């Protein structure tokens, strides 16, 4: 996201004679993130054939001298002699912890790793980001830049289309639309982004709790009706089940078999011994009834 306009003058006099990249997640001051690059087009055209041949040599084994993978690794390896550092202001990450937003406004905010819909998904109850981007989802909301970058994003994106494209469930789409709409209203939300997020979550949770409460009440009314209609039958059935289980456990405990003596408390033993005790149990019951 371009947060403020810039010109070629903002790159300084030492503009790259090859490519320029900014730092990765750890802010180590080394050029190794291709999310935003400055390219010297005449130099890249001049070396295009050699660069393409270099890539084809690594098709079977995609390993480069650089630790970075894929296209980023190819650029860093091939142009390592023509590589310069690009200011962080052109590739700022939402999860970085700045001194203050007012003292430094970057030119470009790069949603590196987690994207806006990943952050929104991680805010929903019971949902987590994928393991590959989990660290970004956890560290992002703690940074003041995160809220401001979400504000900038929501101000320019088509909220309805974006939410429907990235979420399938109607509840998630509604949450996404409401969150981005509020973020687009103004930067005042960022003065207390944590409270704002929790207030929105509380509203969603309270709505869900109300639905659950209605379901419980409806189920309770249905149980009451069934109990009034078949109360005596259900009571006798419950007593019968309790008596059956008690008798079964008692016979398992008093059995002379070593296995039953050692494991009578385990429910699995009751199931194992059930076929053994069931016929004699009903035989005793029939004798008593006579």
Secondary structure as GFF3:
##gff-version 3
##sequence-region A 1 290
A	DSSP	three_ten_helix	8	11	.	.	.	ID=ss1
A	DSSP	beta_strand	19	22	.	.	.	ID=ss2
A	DSSP	beta_strand	33	39	.	.	.	ID=ss3
A	DSSP	alpha_helix	41	46	.	.	.	ID=ss4
A	DSSP	alpha_helix	48	56	.	.	.	ID=ss5
A	DSSP	alpha_helix	70	78	.	.	.	ID=ss6
A	DSSP	three_ten_helix	80	82	.	.	.	ID=ss7
A	DSSP	beta_strand	83	85	.	.	.	ID=ss8
A	DSSP	three_ten_helix	88	90	.	.	.	ID=ss9
A	DSSP	beta_strand	92	93	.	.	.	ID=ss10
A	DSSP	beta_strand	109	110	.	.	.	ID=ss11
A	DSSP	alpha_helix	116	123	.	.	.	ID=ss12
A	DSSP	three_ten_helix	131	133	.	.	.	ID=ss13
A	DSSP	alpha_helix	134	140	.	.	.	ID=ss14
A	DSSP	alpha_helix	144	156	.	.	.	ID=ss15
A	DSSP	alpha_helix	159	166	.	.	.	ID=ss16
A	DSSP	alpha_helix	170	185	.	.	.	ID=ss17
A	DSSP	three_ten_helix	187	192	.	.	.	ID=ss18
A	DSSP	alpha_helix	193	254	.	.	.	ID=ss19
A	DSSP	alpha_helix	258	263	.	.	.	ID=ss20
A	DSSP	alpha_helix	267	289	.	.	.	ID=ss21
###
